């Protein structure tokens, strides 16, 4: 389906898609909101997820915690409609630009998975680093949305 990776010139300068999946068959994906340009999430795709994303124009990922293909928004209703897919120079990382409407991308209920900021400066080893919440309100109640689903993450 995708072009075989044969030489660096074709990979870096060629026109044919030749993604590099890691030893687990995954490629990292950064997902950005096309309206706000905020980073919404980081995930992974396998061959099937990338193929389905391209064909359906909706984001599909591979859930490492569930070891399964995952159509983003299938449970919550907040489907990510793909506006653009980019791949980096080595073809080993993907950047999605998506439309989530007024929805969310984070299973915790926030709009973005990157809802906290880490303060910069000197680290005092005697105190804990306190993060700042950039999003104050959740878009949905995850306990209600996912009540019939297995825990979406493993700690």
Buried (B, 14 or more C-beta within 10 A) or exposed (E): EBBEBEEEEBBEEBEEEBBBBEEEEBBBBBBBBBEEEBBBBEBBBBBEBBBBBEEEEBBBBBBBEBEEBBBBBEBBEBBBBBBEBEBEEEBBBBBBBBEBEEBBBBBEBBBBBBBEEEEEEEEEEEEEEEEEEEBEEBBBEBEEBBEEEEEBEEE
